[in-house]
Amino acid sequence: MSRITDLRTGKRREKRINIYLGGRFAFSLGAEVVAKENLQVGQELSDNQIELLTGGDQLQRCLAAAYRYLGYRPRSESELRERMQRRGFAAETVDAAVVRLREQHLLDDEAFAQFWKENRESFGPRSQWLTRLELKRMGVMNDVIEQVVVGMDDEENAYRAALQKTRRWAPADYQRLRRRLGDYLRRRGFKYEVINHTVEKIWQERGNGSG
């Protein structure tokens, strides 16, 4: 057993309490954990109690970091795991946080993949191939990816991407339009045939004849 000899508020982080055992600093805990467990000077802690306290504190810190990370936009499970591990949290702590986040419906790769596809289609249309690649790079499983991208229409998305792009510039020369718009659509993963059809459609809609 180890006796608590002092409880000191952290100098840099007031919400952290430094725990001293036997006159020496042992570990720190969140102030809410100390209050919840009613830790006091003179109290004795077993090794198992210390492990439970520090493990629970690490989980709460990991969850707090995860909530902040998820606050910017939804994330895939793989993205979140990688971020938390880079922050220095142990694998078992990250595992426990992931379970909690799933239970809270804050981590769901199917919902994330659907969000990603819809967001791309609304604000930056791209091909089925590139959307699939992006989701794969973010660690989404292949079967989930295929369920989400199967209904994507490359012709429609290429046309919508072209409309968004050509609102900002309107080259009167067909070859210039073909070069600039073609390069733009190629970077978004569209195939040669789709690009050709889209460029021709945009050109003709401007009242021009065939290029």
C-alpha positions as CSV (number, residue, x, y, z in Angstrom):
1,M,0.0,0.0,0.0
2,S,1.1,3.6,-0.7
3,R,0.1,6.5,1.4
4,I,-1.0,9.9,-0.2
5,T,1.2,12.5,1.5
6,D,0.2,15.5,-0.6
7,L,-2.2,16.7,-3.2
8,R,-1.1,19.8,-5.2
9,T,-2.8,21.7,-7.9
10,G,-0.6,21.7,-11.1
11,K,1.2,25.0,-11.8
12,R,0.6,24.9,-15.5
13,R,-2.7,23.1,-15.6
14,E,-5.0,24.0,-12.7
15,K,-7.4,21.2,-13.6
16,R,-4.7,18.6,-12.9
17,I,-3.8,17.5,-9.3
18,N,-0.4,16.1,-8.6
19,I,-0.5,13.1,-6.3
20,Y,2.4,12.5,-3.9
21,L,3.0,9.1,-2.4
22,G,5.5,8.6,0.4
23,G,6.7,12.2,0.0
24,R,7.4,11.9,-3.8
25,F,5.5,12.8,-6.8
26,A,3.8,9.7,-8.2
27,F,1.3,10.8,-10.9
28,S,-1.3,13.4,-11.7
29,L,-5.1,13.1,-12.1
30,G,-7.8,15.3,-13.3
31,A,-9.4,17.4,-10.6
32,E,-12.8,15.9,-11.3
33,V,-11.3,12.4,-10.7
34,V,-9.8,13.4,-7.4
35,A,-13.1,14.9,-6.3
36,K,-15.1,11.9,-7.5
37,E,-12.9,9.4,-5.8
38,N,-12.7,11.6,-2.7
39,L,-8.9,11.2,-2.5
40,Q,-7.4,12.7,0.6
41,V,-4.0,13.1,2.3
42,G,-3.3,10.1,4.5
43,Q,-5.4,7.8,2.3
44,E,-3.7,4.5,1.4
45,L,-3.8,3.2,-2.2
46,S,-3.1,-0.4,-3.4
47,D,-1.2,-1.0,-6.6
48,N,-4.5,-2.1,-8.2
49,Q,-6.3,1.1,-7.1
50,I,-3.4,3.2,-8.5
51,E,-3.6,1.4,-11.8
52,L,-7.4,1.9,-12.0
53,L,-7.1,5.6,-11.2
54,T,-4.3,6.3,-13.7
55,G,-6.0,4.1,-16.4
56,G,-9.3,5.9,-15.9
57,D,-7.7,9.3,-16.0
58,Q,-5.9,8.4,-19.2
59,L,-9.2,7.3,-20.8
60,Q,-10.8,10.6,-19.9
61,R,-7.9,12.6,-21.3
62,C,-8.0,10.5,-24.5
63,L,-11.8,11.0,-24.8
64,A,-11.4,14.8,-24.3
65,A,-8.8,14.9,-27.1
66,A,-11.0,12.7,-29.3
67,Y,-14.0,15.0,-28.8
68,R,-11.9,18.0,-29.8
69,Y,-10.6,16.2,-32.9
70,L,-14.1,15.1,-33.9
71,G,-15.4,18.6,-33.4
72,Y,-13.8,19.8,-36.6
73,R,-15.4,17.2,-38.8
74,P,-16.4,13.5,-38.6
75,R,-13.5,11.1,-38.7
76,S,-12.9,7.5,-39.7
77,E,-12.0,5.1,-36.9
78,S,-8.5,4.7,-38.4
79,E,-8.0,8.5,-38.5
80,L,-8.9,8.8,-34.8
81,R,-6.8,5.9,-33.7
82,E,-3.8,7.3,-35.5
83,R,-4.3,10.8,-34.1
84,M,-4.7,9.6,-30.5
85,Q,-1.6,7.3,-30.8
86,R,0.4,10.3,-32.1
87,R,-0.7,12.2,-29.0
88,G,1.0,9.5,-26.9
89,F,-2.0,7.5,-25.6
90,A,-1.4,3.8,-25.1
91,A,-3.1,1.3,-27.5
92,E,-5.3,-0.1,-24.8
93,T,-6.5,3.4,-23.8
94,V,-7.3,4.2,-27.4
95,D,-9.2,0.9,-27.7
96,A,-11.3,1.8,-24.7
97,A,-12.0,5.3,-26.1
98,V,-13.0,3.9,-29.4
99,V,-15.5,1.6,-27.7
100,R,-17.0,4.5,-25.8
101,L,-17.2,6.7,-28.9
102,R,-19.0,3.9,-30.9
103,E,-21.5,3.6,-28.0
104,Q,-22.1,7.3,-28.2
105,H,-22.6,7.1,-32.0
106,L,-19.6,9.5,-32.6
107,L,-17.5,7.0,-34.4
108,D,-19.1,5.0,-37.3
109,D,-17.2,4.3,-40.5
110,E,-20.4,3.7,-42.5
111,A,-21.8,7.1,-41.5
112,F,-18.4,8.7,-42.0
113,A,-18.0,7.3,-45.5
114,Q,-21.5,8.5,-46.4
115,F,-20.8,12.0,-45.0
116,W,-17.5,12.1,-47.0
117,K,-19.2,11.2,-50.3
118,E,-22.0,13.7,-49.8
119,N,-19.7,16.5,-48.8
120,R,-17.5,15.9,-51.8
121,E,-20.5,15.8,-54.2
122,S,-21.8,19.1,-52.7
123,F,-18.6,21.1,-52.5
124,G,-16.0,19.4,-54.6
125,P,-17.4,16.8,-57.0
126,R,-14.9,14.1,-58.0
127,S,-14.9,10.7,-59.5
128,Q,-16.0,7.4,-57.9
129,W,-12.4,6.2,-58.3
130,L,-10.9,9.2,-56.4
131,T,-13.6,9.1,-53.7
132,R,-12.9,5.4,-53.2
133,L,-9.2,6.1,-52.9
134,E,-9.6,8.9,-50.4
135,L,-11.8,6.7,-48.2
136,K,-9.2,3.9,-48.5
137,R,-6.4,6.2,-47.4
138,M,-8.5,7.1,-44.3
139,G,-8.7,3.5,-43.3
140,V,-12.3,2.7,-44.2
141,M,-12.9,-1.0,-45.0
142,N,-13.4,-1.9,-48.7
143,D,-16.9,-3.4,-48.2
144,V,-18.0,-0.1,-46.5
145,I,-16.5,1.9,-49.3
146,E,-18.2,-0.1,-52.0
147,Q,-21.6,0.3,-50.4
148,V,-21.2,4.1,-50.4
149,V,-19.7,4.7,-53.8
150,V,-21.7,2.2,-55.9
151,G,-24.3,4.7,-56.8
152,M,-22.0,7.6,-57.7
153,D,-22.6,9.0,-61.3
154,D,-19.3,10.1,-62.8
155,E,-20.9,11.9,-65.7
156,E,-23.1,14.0,-63.4
157,N,-20.3,14.7,-60.9
158,A,-17.9,15.8,-63.7
159,Y,-20.6,18.1,-65.1
160,R,-21.3,19.7,-61.7
161,A,-17.5,20.0,-61.1
162,A,-17.1,21.7,-64.5
163,L,-20.0,24.1,-63.8
164,Q,-18.4,25.1,-60.4
165,K,-15.0,25.7,-62.0
166,T,-16.2,27.6,-65.1
167,R,-18.2,30.1,-63.0
168,R,-14.9,31.7,-62.1
169,W,-13.5,32.0,-65.6
170,A,-14.9,31.8,-69.1
171,P,-12.3,31.2,-71.8
172,A,-13.7,32.0,-75.3
173,D,-11.2,29.6,-77.0
174,Y,-12.2,25.9,-77.1
175,Q,-8.6,24.6,-76.8
176,R,-8.0,26.7,-73.8
177,L,-11.2,25.5,-72.2
178,R,-10.3,21.9,-73.0
179,R,-6.8,22.2,-71.6
180,R,-7.8,24.0,-68.3
181,L,-11.0,22.2,-67.6
182,G,-9.6,18.9,-68.7
183,D,-6.7,19.2,-66.3
184,Y,-9.0,20.2,-63.5
185,L,-11.3,17.2,-64.1
186,R,-8.3,14.9,-64.4
187,R,-7.1,15.9,-61.0
188,R,-10.5,14.9,-59.7
189,G,-10.0,11.4,-61.0
190,F,-12.4,11.4,-64.0
191,K,-11.7,9.2,-67.0
192,Y,-10.7,10.5,-70.5
193,E,-14.1,9.7,-72.0
194,V,-16.0,11.5,-69.2
195,I,-13.7,14.5,-69.5
196,N,-14.2,14.8,-73.2
197,H,-18.0,14.6,-73.0
198,T,-18.1,17.1,-70.2
199,V,-15.9,19.7,-71.9
200,E,-17.9,19.4,-75.1
201,K,-21.2,19.8,-73.2
202,I,-20.0,22.9,-71.4
203,W,-18.7,24.4,-74.6
204,Q,-22.0,23.8,-76.5
205,E,-24.1,25.1,-73.6
206,R,-22.3,28.4,-74.0
207,G,-23.8,28.7,-77.5
208,N,-20.7,27.4,-79.4
209,G,-20.6,24.7,-81.9
210,S,-18.6,21.4,-81.7
211,G,-15.0,21.9,-80.8
